[in-house]
Amino acid sequence: MPGQAVLTDQTSISAKSPSTAISCSGTSYTLFQEPWWLDAVAPGEWDEVVIKRGPQVAARLPFVLKKTFGSVFLMQPRLTPSLGPWMRVSSAKLTHRLAEEKELMHELIAALPRFDLFRQAFAPQVTNWLPFYWQGFSQTTRYTYRLSDLSDLEAIWAGLRDNTRREIRKAKNIVTVREDLDIDCFARIWSLTFSRQGARLPVSVELLHRMDAACENRRCRRMFFAQDARGKIHSAAYIIWTSDCAYYLMGGGDPELRNSGAGSLVMWEAIKFAATVSGRFDFEGSMLEPVERFFRSFGGEPVTFFSLTKLSRRLRFAVGLYHAGSALLGYDPVL
């Protein structure tokens, strides 16, 4: 259970507590695995299991623990595209490295608290999920798009789809891109994307403020707004970054002004800025076809990542009953 430690001669397995949280410099693939990020998007809700070899952290797996109607869910936070395990880089030859990965993953899984549902998208760097398969987890392959080298913006511009370049040129005659507006302004524009679909923002304004403040304190976020001469905001984009990779975290626009090309322009400005602070750009791809088409138009390469799920026997039984009942009643289940 979280907070407890199991010790062997070679390995310690522990979970985070306020007094023992590890420093994760060098122990994360992405900033989404960093404690400061998890504190911002899931304060008081996240925990982790940690494997040590001697004094060094060899592997870790953060998670958000939620309890609903007596069931325990191990998930990832909102605004967090991926989470999953991290394992220390090994210089061993491939056969030894894979054996070590298998052992570490088995230990991480064994150290998890009892759960009824585990569901996380792993960082793209996790390319081997076999040890999770052997422990009863299932996997869905998902995709993001990445620009793997931001050093040559002319080459990136040439790689854009022709109509995307035309959209950007058109937008430059209609709007000006600003970077000095605040998170409340961004939230208003972002919410328009959801209201057009009859939905609300997927996160609270409080969470947005907390996340934005954490990123601003670390100087790793920038917002881009396309504004016309009348002061109307057409589109906005929000990116965060490390020196390794910049991420398009969220964005949106005014549906009534969507033909201005401003969405393409703010994305291009975000990419240009990212080239000054980071080596790669990740569009945090969507499985929605129209969104995928937009991301693909910027010339990125498709990159796979894995979404893993496991249900307890009790929850599998409950889901089975739900599906059976749905079939008897004649409507399609949503699970």
C-alpha positions in Angstrom: 0.0 0.0 0.0 1.2 3.6 -0.5 3.5 4.9 2.2 4.8 1.4 3.0 8.2 0.0 2.0 9.3 -3.5 1.2 13.0 -4.1 1.5 15.2 -6.9 0.0 18.9 -7.2 -0.2 19.0 -5.4 -3.6 15.8 -3.6 -4.0 13.6 -1.2 -2.1 10.1 -0.5 -3.2 8.4 2.5 -1.8 5.7 5.0 -2.4 5.9 8.8 -2.2 5.0 10.7 0.9 5.4 14.4 1.6 8.5 13.8 3.5 10.1 11.3 1.2 9.3 12.5 -2.3 12.3 12.0 -4.5 14.0 14.6 -6.6 13.2 13.6 -10.2 15.9 15.4 -12.1 16.9 12.7 -14.5 14.2 10.3 -13.4 11.5 11.2 -15.9 11.0 10.9 -19.6 8.7 13.9 -19.8 7.8 16.8 -17.6 4.4 15.1 -17.0 6.2 12.6 -14.7 7.8 15.3 -12.6 6.5 15.8 -9.0 6.0 19.5 -9.5 3.7 18.9 -12.5 1.7 16.2 -10.6 1.4 18.5 -7.6 -0.1 21.2 -9.9 -2.6 19.0 -11.7 -3.4 16.4 -9.0 -2.6 17.9 -5.5 -3.0 15.4 -2.8 -4.2 12.8 -5.3 -1.1 11.3 -6.8 1.4 8.8 -5.5 4.1 6.6 -6.9 6.0 3.4 -6.5 9.7 3.6 -6.6 12.3 0.8 -7.2 15.8 1.4 -6.0 19.0 -0.4 -6.6 21.2 0.6 -3.7 20.9 4.3 -3.2 19.8 5.0 -6.8 16.3 5.2 -8.2 16.1 2.5 -10.9 12.4 2.8 -11.8 9.3 4.7 -10.8 5.6 4.7 -11.7 3.4 7.6 -10.6 -0.4 7.4 -10.6 -3.5 9.2 -9.4 -5.5 7.1 -6.9 -9.3 7.7 -6.9 -12.0 5.8 -5.0 -15.5 5.6 -6.3 -18.3 3.5 -4.8 -15.8 1.2 -3.1 -13.6 0.8 -6.3 -10.0 1.9 -6.5 -8.9 3.5 -9.8 -5.2 4.2 -10.7 -5.3 6.8 -13.4 -3.4 9.8 -14.8 -4.3 13.4 -14.1 -6.2 15.8 -16.3 -4.1 17.9 -18.7 -1.5 15.1 -18.6 -1.2 13.4 -22.0 1.0 10.5 -20.8 2.4 9.1 -17.6 3.5 5.5 -17.1 6.8 4.0 -15.8 10.3 5.5 -16.0 13.4 3.3 -16.0 17.0 4.4 -15.6 19.0 4.3 -18.8 21.2 1.2 -18.9 24.5 0.8 -20.8 24.2 -3.0 -20.7 23.9 -4.9 -24.0 20.4 -5.4 -25.4 19.7 -8.9 -23.9 20.7 -7.8 -20.4 18.9 -4.5 -20.7 15.6 -6.2 -21.7 15.9 -8.6 -18.8 16.5 -5.7 -16.4 13.4 -3.9 -17.9 11.3 -7.0 -17.4 12.4 -7.3 -13.8 11.9 -3.7 -13.0 8.4 -3.6 -14.6 7.4 -6.7 -12.7 8.5 -5.1 -9.4 6.6 -1.9 -10.2 3.4 -3.8 -10.9 3.8 -5.9 -7.8 4.3 -2.7 -5.7 1.1 -1.0 -6.9 -1.7 -0.8 -4.4 -4.7 -3.0 -4.9 -6.9 -1.6 -7.7 -10.0 -2.3 -9.6 -9.0 -0.3 -12.7 -5.6 0.8 -14.0 -5.6 3.0 -17.0 -2.7 5.1 -18.2 -1.2 6.3 -21.5 2.6 5.6 -21.3 5.2 8.1 -22.6 6.3 7.3 -26.2 9.7 6.4 -24.8 8.2 3.2 -23.3 8.3 0.9 -26.3 8.2 -2.5 -24.4 5.0 -3.3 -22.6 5.4 -7.1 -22.6 5.9 -7.4 -18.8 2.5 -5.6 -18.3 0.9 -8.0 -20.9 2.2 -11.0 -18.9 0.6 -9.5 -15.8 -2.9 -9.3 -17.5 -2.9 -5.7 -18.8 -4.3 -4.9 -22.2 -3.0 -2.3 -24.6 -4.4 0.1 -27.2 -1.9 1.8 -29.6 -2.4 5.5 -29.9 -0.6 8.2 -32.0 0.8 11.6 -31.7 2.7 13.7 -34.2 6.2 15.1 -33.6 8.6 17.4 -35.3 11.8 15.6 -34.4 14.3 18.3 -35.3 13.5 22.0 -34.9 16.9 23.3 -36.0 15.9 24.1 -39.5 12.7 26.1 -39.6 13.0 26.6 -43.4 12.8 22.9 -43.9 9.9 22.6 -41.5 8.1 25.4 -43.4 8.7 23.6 -46.7 7.2 20.4 -45.1 3.9 22.1 -44.2 0.9 21.2 -46.4 0.4 23.8 -49.1 -3.0 24.9 -47.9 -1.7 25.2 -44.3 1.0 27.7 -45.6 -1.8 29.6 -47.4 -3.9 29.7 -44.2 -0.9 31.1 -42.3 -0.3 33.8 -45.0 -4.0 34.7 -45.0 -4.2 35.0 -41.3 -1.2 37.4 -41.1 -3.3 39.9 -43.0 -6.2 39.5 -40.6 -4.8 39.1 -37.1 -1.7 39.9 -35.0 -0.2 37.2 -32.7 0.1 38.3 -29.0 1.8 36.6 -26.1 1.0 38.9 -23.3 -2.6 37.8 -22.4 -3.4 35.7 -19.3 -4.7 32.3 -18.5 -8.3 33.6 -18.0 -8.3 35.0 -21.5 -7.0 31.6 -22.8 -9.7 29.7 -20.8 -12.4 31.9 -22.5 -11.2 31.1 -26.0 -10.5 27.4 -25.2 -14.0 27.0 -23.8 -15.5 28.1 -27.1 -14.2 25.0 -28.7 -16.2 22.9 -26.3 -19.3 25.0 -26.2 -19.7 24.6 -30.0 -20.0 20.9 -29.2 -22.4 21.4 -26.3 -19.7 20.5 -23.8 -18.0 22.3 -20.9 -14.3 22.8 -20.2 -12.8 19.4 -19.3 -11.0 21.0 -16.3 -11.8 23.6 -13.7 -10.5 27.1 -13.9 -8.9 26.6 -10.6 -6.8 23.7 -12.0 -5.9 25.8 -15.0 -4.6 28.6 -12.7 -2.6 26.2 -10.6 -1.0 24.4 -13.6 -0.3 27.7 -15.3 1.3 29.2 -12.2 3.5 26.1 -11.7 4.7 26.4 -15.4 5.2 30.1 -15.2 7.3 29.8 -12.1 9.6 27.5 -14.0 9.5 29.6 -17.2 8.4 26.7 -19.3 5.1 27.8 -20.8 4.0 30.3 -23.4 0.5 31.3 -24.8 -0.2 32.6 -28.3 -3.3 34.6 -29.2 -4.4 35.7 -32.6 -6.3 39.0 -32.3 -7.8 41.2 -35.0 -8.1 44.9 -35.3 -11.4 44.9 -33.4 -9.8 43.2 -30.5 -11.5 39.9 -31.1 -9.4 36.8 -30.3 -9.7 34.3 -33.1 -7.5 31.5 -31.8 -5.1 30.6 -29.0 -2.4 27.9 -28.3 -0.7 26.9 -25.1 2.7 25.2 -25.1 5.0 23.9 -22.4 8.5 22.6 -22.8 11.8 21.1 -21.6 15.0 21.5 -23.4 14.3 18.1 -25.0 10.7 18.6 -26.2 8.0 21.2 -26.4 4.3 20.1 -26.2 1.2 21.6 -27.6 -0.9 21.1 -24.5 -4.2 22.7 -25.5 -5.7 25.3 -27.8 -8.9 26.5 -29.3 -10.7 29.2 -31.2 -13.8 31.1 -31.8 -16.1 29.0 -34.1 -17.5 32.1 -35.7 -14.0 33.2 -36.8 -12.5 29.8 -37.8 -12.1 30.7 -41.5 -9.5 33.3 -40.8 -6.6 30.8 -40.7 -5.7 32.0 -37.2 -5.5 28.4 -35.8 -2.7 27.6 -38.3 -0.9 30.8 -37.6 -0.8 30.4 -33.8 0.4 26.9 -34.2 3.2 28.0 -36.5 4.2 30.8 -34.1 4.3 28.2 -31.3 6.6 26.0 -33.4 8.9 28.9 -34.2 9.2 29.8 -30.6 9.7 26.2 -29.5 12.7 26.1 -31.8 14.4 28.7 -29.6 13.9 26.7 -26.3 13.7 23.0 -27.3 14.8 20.3 -29.7 11.5 18.7 -30.7 7.8 19.6 -30.9 5.0 17.3 -29.9 1.5 18.0 -31.1 0.1 15.7 -28.4 -2.0 14.0 -31.1 -5.6 13.3 -31.1 -7.4 10.1 -32.2 -10.2 12.4 -33.6 -9.9 12.4 -37.4 -10.3 16.2 -38.0 -7.8 17.1 -35.3 -5.3 14.5 -36.6 -5.7 16.0 -40.1 -4.8 19.4 -38.7 -1.7 18.2 -36.8 -0.5 16.1 -39.8 -0.6 19.2 -42.0 2.4 20.6 -40.2 4.7 17.8 -41.4 5.2 15.9 -38.2 6.0 12.2 -38.1 3.4 9.8 -36.5 4.7 8.5 -33.2 3.1 5.6 -31.4 2.4 5.3 -27.6 0.6 2.8 -25.6 -2.5 3.1 -23.5 -2.7 0.3 -20.9 -5.7 -1.0 -19.0 -6.4 -3.7 -16.4 -9.6 -4.4 -14.6 -10.0 -6.5 -11.4 -12.1 -9.6 -11.5 -14.8 -7.8 -9.5 -14.9 -4.9 -12.0 -14.8 -7.3 -15.0 -17.9 -9.0 -13.5 -19.7 -5.7 -13.0 -18.9 -4.6 -16.5 -20.1 -7.9 -17.9 -23.4 -7.5 -16.1 -23.7 -4.0 -17.4 -23.2 -5.2 -21.0 -25.6 -8.1 -20.6 -28.2 -5.7 -19.1 -27.7 -3.3 -21.9 -28.2 -6.0 -24.5 -31.4 -7.1 -22.9 -32.7 -3.6 -22.8 -31.8 -3.0 -26.4 -29.3 -0.1 -26.2 -25.6 0.1 -26.7 -23.4 0.2 -23.6 -20.9 3.1 -23.3 -18.2 1.1 -21.4 
